[in-house]
Amino acid sequence: MPSRATQPIEPESRNRSVALLSPLLSIEGVTKDYTTDAESVRALDNISIQVERGKFVALVGRSGCGKSTLLNLAGAMDFPSSGRVLLDGIATNELSEVQLTKLRREKVGFIFQSFQLLHTLSVVENVELPLLLAGYGDPRPQALKQLESVDLLDLADRMTHQISGGQMQRVAIARALVHSPRILLADEPTGNLDTATGNSVLELLRRISSDQGMTVLMATHSAESASFVDAIVRMRDGHIEDIASS
């Protein structure tokens, strides 16, 4: 049976299901095709799923199964070839570029496998960036508060090359959360970390989801993720094979 954190959508009851669950993210009959060298490749094939607010959900599968594509669609970084994506009730493919920029800045936080930190900036300056882009006049207090929440306040003035990989990922998490998004999207966040450090990052994400009511959608190949998340969505060749509580 599907978990309460995620629900496959039955076509005949889709509207009723959305109304009752009020999910933060709804993927409805989504297919995604890419064209490379004049050849069409199907990354996702008629995917339907809902993710409830405040849940920590892992997309699990081998490379090429569609995990990252699904994350990009969820964050309005890409758009379906057919079907639709609703983020906080908003159909992403119906927005203008200005509206999309606003949606991403206000509702979405991204965490990447390679951290994507700017090494010419200090730790706290990296965390300030989303607030500066959003036009905040004095982002420093909020950035420091977010660093404290990931236990890195004492490293605020360090340069990023002076901290460990696990600490870099915590900085990336703080940066993704500093603007209080509705959903946190994590693409292989433990991929460049050793097992112990990776597990500490997963524990941090679980705590953020639990304590802050943050919705977290994570793509991972890590078997260890099962003990940290509310639900696991197993993917294969662009399809959802199974949804289960962990």
C-alpha positions in Angstrom: 0.0 0.0 0.0 1.2 3.6 -0.7 2.5 5.5 2.3 0.7 8.5 3.7 3.6 10.7 2.7 3.2 10.0 -1.0 0.2 8.9 -2.9 -0.2 7.6 -6.5 -3.0 9.4 -8.2 -5.9 7.4 -9.6 -7.3 9.3 -12.6 -11.0 8.9 -11.6 -10.4 10.3 -8.1 -7.6 12.8 -8.8 -9.5 16.0 -8.0 -11.0 14.6 -4.8 -7.6 13.3 -3.7 -5.9 16.7 -4.2 -8.6 18.5 -2.3 -8.5 16.1 0.7 -4.7 15.8 1.0 -3.8 19.3 0.0 -0.4 18.0 -1.1 2.5 20.5 -1.5 3.6 18.8 -4.7 1.4 17.0 -7.3 2.8 15.3 -10.3 -0.1 14.5 -12.6 0.3 12.2 -15.6 3.7 13.6 -16.4 5.8 12.4 -19.3 9.1 14.0 -20.1 10.9 13.6 -23.4 14.3 14.9 -24.4 15.7 15.1 -27.9 19.4 14.4 -28.4 21.0 14.0 -31.8 17.6 14.0 -33.4 16.6 11.1 -31.2 13.8 11.3 -28.6 14.6 9.9 -25.2 11.8 9.4 -22.7 13.0 10.2 -19.2 9.6 9.9 -17.4 6.6 8.0 -18.6 3.2 8.9 -17.3 4.3 9.6 -13.7 1.6 10.5 -11.1 2.4 11.1 -7.5 1.6 13.4 -4.6 3.9 14.5 -1.8 2.3 15.7 1.4 3.4 18.8 3.3 6.0 18.3 5.9 7.2 14.8 4.7 10.7 13.6 3.9 10.5 11.5 0.7 13.3 9.7 -1.1 13.4 8.9 -4.8 15.5 5.8 -5.1 16.9 4.1 -8.2 19.8 3.6 -10.5 21.4 6.4 -12.5 19.2 7.3 -15.5 15.9 6.1 -13.9 14.4 9.6 -13.9 15.1 10.8 -10.3 16.9 14.0 -11.2 14.4 14.8 -14.0 11.6 14.5 -11.5 13.4 16.8 -9.1 13.9 19.4 -11.9 10.2 19.3 -12.7 9.3 19.6 -9.0 11.4 22.7 -8.7 10.1 24.4 -11.9 13.6 24.1 -13.4 12.1 22.1 -16.3 8.6 21.3 -17.5 6.8 18.2 -18.6 6.2 17.2 -22.2 2.7 16.3 -21.1 0.8 16.3 -17.9 1.3 18.9 -15.2 3.2 19.8 -12.1 1.5 21.6 -9.2 3.7 23.2 -6.6 1.8 24.6 -3.7 -1.3 24.5 -5.9 0.4 26.4 -8.8 0.7 24.9 -12.2 4.4 25.6 -13.1 4.0 25.4 -16.8 1.4 28.2 -16.8 3.7 30.8 -15.3 5.7 33.6 -17.0 9.5 33.8 -16.6 9.1 36.5 -14.0 6.5 34.4 -12.1 8.8 31.3 -12.3 11.7 33.3 -10.9 9.5 34.5 -8.0 8.2 30.9 -7.4 11.7 29.4 -7.2 13.1 32.2 -5.0 10.2 32.0 -2.6 9.1 28.3 -2.5 12.0 26.1 -3.5 15.4 25.3 -1.9 18.0 23.3 -3.8 20.8 21.1 -2.5 23.3 19.6 -4.9 25.7 16.7 -4.7 28.6 19.0 -5.6 27.6 21.6 -3.0 27.7 24.5 -5.6 29.3 26.9 -3.1 31.1 30.0 -4.2 34.7 29.6 -2.9 35.5 33.3 -3.2 32.9 34.0 -0.5 32.9 33.1 3.2 30.5 30.6 4.7 28.0 33.2 5.9 28.2 35.1 2.6 27.3 31.9 0.7 24.2 31.5 2.9 23.3 35.2 2.4 23.1 34.9 -1.4 19.4 33.8 -1.8 18.3 36.7 0.4 20.5 39.2 -1.5 19.0 38.0 -4.8 15.5 38.5 -3.3 16.3 42.1 -2.3 16.8 41.8 1.5 18.6 44.8 2.8 20.4 43.1 5.7 20.5 39.4 5.3 23.3 38.7 7.8 21.2 38.1 10.9 19.0 35.5 9.1 22.0 33.9 7.5 23.7 33.5 11.0 20.5 32.1 12.5 20.4 29.5 9.7 24.0 28.6 10.2 23.3 28.1 13.9 20.5 25.7 13.0 23.0 23.4 11.2 25.6 23.8 13.9 28.0 25.9 11.9 27.8 29.3 13.5 31.4 29.1 14.7 32.5 28.7 11.1 30.6 31.7 9.7 33.7 33.7 8.7 35.7 30.8 7.3 36.3 30.5 3.6 34.6 27.4 2.1 38.0 25.8 1.1 38.8 25.8 4.9 36.0 23.4 5.9 35.3 19.7 5.3 33.0 18.2 2.7 30.3 17.4 5.3 30.5 21.0 6.6 30.2 22.3 3.0 27.0 20.3 2.6 25.6 21.8 5.8 26.4 25.2 4.4 24.6 24.3 1.3 21.6 23.2 3.4 21.6 26.4 5.3 21.7 28.4 2.1 18.8 26.4 0.7 16.7 27.1 3.8 17.6 30.7 4.5 14.6 32.1 2.5 12.1 29.7 4.3 11.1 27.7 1.2 8.0 25.4 1.1 10.0 22.5 -0.4 13.6 21.4 -0.2 14.9 19.5 -3.2 18.1 17.4 -2.7 19.9 15.8 -5.6 22.2 13.0 -4.3 23.2 15.2 -1.2 25.4 12.4 0.2 27.0 11.3 -3.0 30.3 13.0 -2.4 30.5 12.1 1.3 31.7 9.0 3.3 29.0 6.9 4.9 29.2 8.4 8.4 29.2 12.0 7.1 26.4 11.2 4.7 24.3 9.7 7.5 24.8 12.8 9.5 23.5 14.9 6.6 20.5 12.6 6.3 19.9 12.9 10.0 20.0 16.7 9.7 17.5 16.6 6.8 15.2 14.4 8.8 15.4 16.9 11.8 14.7 19.8 9.5 11.6 18.0 8.1 10.4 17.0 11.5 11.1 20.2 13.5 10.3 22.8 10.8 7.5 20.9 9.0 9.6 21.2 5.9 8.8 19.1 2.8 11.9 17.4 1.6 12.2 15.5 -1.7 15.5 13.7 -2.2 17.0 11.8 -5.1 19.4 9.2 -3.9 20.9 5.7 -4.7 21.8 5.3 -1.0 20.2 2.3 0.7 20.9 4.0 4.1 18.3 6.6 3.3 15.5 4.1 4.1 15.9 4.6 7.9 15.7 8.4 7.7 12.8 9.2 5.4 9.0 8.9 5.7 8.5 7.2 2.4 10.6 5.7 -0.4 9.6 6.0 -4.1 11.5 3.4 -6.1 12.0 4.3 -9.7 13.1 2.3 -12.8 13.4 3.4 -16.4 11.2 6.4 -16.0 8.4 4.6 -14.1 7.5 4.4 -10.4 7.9 0.8 -9.4 6.8 1.1 -5.7 5.9 3.5 -3.0 6.4 2.4 0.6 6.7 3.7 4.1 10.2 3.3 5.5 
